[in-house]
Amino acid sequence: MADDQVAGLEGLNLNNDGNQAEPPADPAEPPADPAEPPADPVQPPADPPEPPADPVQPPADPVQPQVEPVQQLAAAVHLDLLLQDNALRDIIRGALKYLSNTQNIFWRGQNLQVPYNEYRYQAAYMFLYFPALCHSVKIGLNLFHVNRDCWFENNHLEGINVCSIGGGPGTDVLGFCRYLKDLLRRDNDNRNVVLNATIIDKYCEWKTSWDAVVSKNPDEAHNINMGEYIGYDINIRPTQNVLDSVADAKVILLIKFVSAVIGNRRQNAEADNRRLQIFEANMRELLSNARLGSLMVYGDNSRGDFAEVFKGIATAAGFESVTQRPVLVNRKIPVDAELNKLDKIYTYYHQKKINMSFMLWKKNNTVVRKKQK
């Protein structure tokens, strides 16, 4: 393997002493969910939530208006290199199995941590969920049916500040950018959109995946100025730099963040309720800091009570709903031969169906934040 390829894979498969790191022990695997595509390969559920307990979003795919160019996507996360190296391929396959298991048992009330600071899990995530989640953001925003004045102040397209909470490798930022570009194309406006983006995530190591996406898709560098990746765990009080990032944003994105943090609350009622209370308190403080007139896009699993939980948080933080009710997205993503080939090589299927609900909110009220005890 060439030196520049090895450099691109740094951290993906090595532990601290330079040896190949074994994937963690696989948790007991529950009965398989009905497979969507054919036969032998194992498939994650059709609509997997974000990995529980990590405020990460999975996730940014450079989509064209109709078709996902996942050949570039695969290159961005080095899967094209992995196909040529059996040792690396086996490591990624182990990570794919672990991620699939976390989704399979999610709805049974068990929440597993995924160490996304390790690049093998980032690579697995980018293959399994990245295309579908980026596509879902673009589709969900289109279904709001709002005009361009909602997003562009005085028809000004450059320098829109975006803050993605739990944004992982930039999925929602990229999906949002693609949506805006499609919106302008429909109006025969060929000007460039420029987003100034900040991502707040438990694992700021996700920036490696974002940098890889941009390096393989240089056009995106003209549309998205990715600023700071801020490492922050929502289970603790927001720090000042986190509050400032939210306050500076014209648009706040929260895609598959609520389900990722609070999980499917079935296992331990007392512990689940305590975790939910901490999440609600910290999110209220965080979103109360948003500026008047800012917009917030929520998207998460349509199954479960995640939308109801978020409604309470958003309302308490001074936001009002622009959409009268959640917009449902239930459809398959465009088929791509390159991803289908990877399905067969890895014997795991990438997510091919979206089943999410979206809401659009606007900050209309100031909120005096109460001190947490």
N, C-alpha and C positions, 0 to 999 in steps of 0.2 A: 504494500500500500504506500502511495506517495506521501512525502512528509507533510504536504499541505492538507492531505486527507486526514492524516493522523492528528494534525493540529485541530482540525475541525471536529474531531471526535473526542477531544480532551475532556476527561471527566465522565464520559459516557459509560465506560466499562471497567474502570479501575478503582481500587480502594486506596487507602492512604499509603500503603507500602508498595504500590505500583502493580500489584497482582490483580487479576480479574476478580471483580466482586461478584459473589453469588447473589442471586435474588433472594429476598427474605422467604422464610418458610411459607408455603402456600396455606392459607386458611382452608378449613374444611369446606368443600364445595357443595352447595345445596343442589337439589335436582335442577337440571338444566331447564331454562325457560324455552318455550317453543321457538325453534330456530326459524329465522326469516328466510334466508337463502337455502340452498341445497345442503343436504346430506352430511358429509363427514366433519367439516371444520366446526369447532366450537364457536358459538356466536354469543356476544353480550346481548342483554335485553335490547329490544327495539328502541326504547327511549330511556337510556341510562341517565341518572342524575349525575351531577358533579360529585367527585369523590368526597364522601362525608368528612366532616370535621376540618377540612382545609378550605379556607376562603379563597378558592382559586376558581377561575373560570376557564375555564377551559377555553378557551379558548380560542386563531386568526388565519383564515384561509383566503389567499388572494383570488377571489372569485371574479369571473367575467359576468356580464349581465345575465347570461343564461347557463353557462357551463362552468364547473369548477376546474381550474387548471391544476389538478392535483399532481401532475408530473413535477411541477415546480415545488409544490408542497412537499412531496416525498424527498426531493433533493434538499429542501430547506432543513429537514430534520435528519439528513444523512441516511435515509433509508435506502437510497440508491447505492451507497457504499456498503451498507450492511448486507445487501443481497449478495455481495461478492465475498463475504467473509463469514464462514459458518459459525465461528466462535462468537462473533458479535451478534449474528442472527439469533443464536440460541439464547444469548443474554436478553435480547429484546423480547424474544418469545416468552421468556420467564416473566418479564415485566408485564407483558400483555395479559398473561394468565392471571397475575395478581390483580391488575386493574379490573379485569372482567369479573373476578370473584367479588371485588368490593361492590360492584354494581349488582351482581346477582343476589347478594344477601342484603342489599340496602332496604328493600321493601319488607324484609323479615325483621327489621328493627335492629340490625347490628351495624355499627359504624366502625370502619377501619381507616386508620391513617395511611396516607400515601406520601412517601418522602419525595416530593417533587423537586427538592434541591439536588437529587440525583438525576443525571441526564438520561439514563436509560428509561426512567419513568416519564420524563418529558417526551422522549421519542415515541414511547408507546402511546401516550396520550394524544400526541399530534396525529398519529395514524388512526387511532380509534375514534376520536371525537372532534378533532379540529375542523374538518370540512363541514360536518353537519351543523355544528354550533355557529360557525361563521355564517353559513347559509341561513340559519334560522333567524339571526339578528336582522339580516337584510329583508327577509320575508315578513317578519313580525312588524318592522317599521313601515313597510309598504302598506300593510293592512290598517295602519292608523288613519290613512287618507288625509293627512294634513298637508297644507301647502308649504312652499319653501320659506315663506316669511316666518314660519314657526321656528326655523333653525338659523336663518341668516338675518342678522340685524342690519337694517338699511341696505339690504342686498349685498352685504360685505361677506365675501367667501373665504377670506384668509384670516388665519389667526384665531380660529374657534377653539377655545380651551375645553378639553374633554378630560374628565377624571373617571377612570374605570376602577371600581372597587371589586377586588377579587378577580382581576383581569387576566391572570395567568400569562400566557404567551401573546396576549393582545388580540384575542379572537373577536371580542365585542367591538374594540376600536376599529379593527379592519372591516368587520361587517357593517358598522355604522358609516365608515368612509365610502364603502361600495354603494350603500344605499343612497347617500348624498350625491354621488357621481351619477347614478342612474336617474335620480330626481332631476338633476340639471339637464341630462341628455334628453329627457322627455320634453323639456322646455326649449330644446335646441340651444342650450347655453354651453359653450365649449370651454368656459373658464375652469381653472383648477380650484379644487377645494384644498385648503391647507388646515390640518388639525394640529394643535399643540396638545399632545397627550401625556398624561401622567397615569401610571398604574400603581395601585395600592394592593399589595398581596402579601400573604404570609411568607411566600418564597420569592424573594427578589431575584433568585437565580434563573427565573423564567426569562429574564432578559436575553440569555444566551439563545433561546429558541426564537425570540423576536428578531434578534440580530441576524440569525440564519435565514429567516423568512425574507427580510429586507435584502440581504446580500444576494439571494436567488431571484428576487423580484424587485429590481432597482426602481421600477416605476413607482412603487409604494413610497419610496424615500422622498418623492416630490409632493406627496399628499399628506404624509404623517410625520411630524416632528416628534419623535418619541423622546420625552424628557426623562425625568427621574423615575426609576423603579423604587418605590418606597416599601420596605419590609415592615409589615404591621399585622398583628394578630388581633382580630376583632374581639377576642375574649379578654382583652385588657382595655383600659381607658384610652381614648384617642390621644395621641401626642400632638404637639402644636403643628409640626410639619404636615401631619395627616389632615388636621382641621383646616390648615391654610390651603392645601390642595383642593379640598372640596369647596372652600369659599371662593377660589379663583375660577371655578369651572362654570362654563355656560351650559354644558351637558354632562350629566352624571349617568354612568352606565352600571347596572347591576344585573348581570346575566348569570343565572344558575348559581347565585351566591347564597341565597337564603337556604336552599336545600343542602348546599355543601356544608354549611356551618351547623345548622340545627339538626340536620339528619332526619331520619324517619323515627319519630319518638315513640318507641314501643317497648324498649328493653327495660328501662329503669325509670319509672314515672318521676320519682323525686329528683334524680340526677338530671333527667331530661328537662324538667320544669326549671331547675336552677340554671341550666345552660341556656334555656330560652330567655329567662329573665335577664341574664347578663348580656346576651346578644341584643335584646330589645333596648336595654338601657344605653349601651354603647352606640348602637345605630341611631337612636334618637339624638344623642349628643352630636354625633358626626353630621347627620343630615340637617340638624337645626342650624349648623354653621353655614349651610348653602346660602348663596346670595339670592335676593329677591329677583324673580323672573327666570331663574335657572330651570332647566328641564331635566327630568329624570326618567330613564327608560328601565323598566323592570321586565325581566323575562325569566321564567322558571318552569319546572314541571307542572303540567296542568293537573296531574294527579296529586292528591295530598292537599294540606291546608296552607301551603306556603304563601299563596296570594293573600289569604285572609290575614295571616301574620304580618305580611308586609304592609297591608292597608293600614293597620293600626299604627305601625311605626311611621309611615309617611304622613299620615294625618296629624299625628302628635308633633311632627317636626315642621309643620306649617305648609305642607304640600297639598294641593288639590288635584283631583283626577281630571285629566283632559279627556280621556276615554271613559265613557259612562260605565263600561264593564270590561273585564279582561277580553282581549282579542286572542282567539284560539288559532294555533297553527298545528295542523295535523296532516302531514304530507311526506312523501319521499323526496330525498335530495336527488339532483341529477346524477345519472350513472356515468362512471368514468372507467375506462378499461385499465388504466394504470393502477388505480386502487383495487380493482377486482383482481388484478394479477397479484398484488401484495396479499390480498385475502388468502389466496391459495398457498402462497409461499409461507406465510406465518400460521396458517390454519386457524386464524381468527378473523372474523368479519368486522370491518369498520361500521360505525353507526350509519344506517341508511334511511332512518325515518325520524321525523321530528314530531314531538307531541308536547307542545309548550303553550303557556299563556303569557301574553304581554300586556303591559299597562304603561301609559304615558302620564307623567305627573308634572305639575308646575308649582314652583315655590311662590306663593302669594301672600304668606303671612310671616311676620317675624315671630320668633319664639324666644322667650327668656328661659335659658337653660337652667334647670335645677341642679344643684350639686348632688352628686351621687354619694350615698353613705358608705 
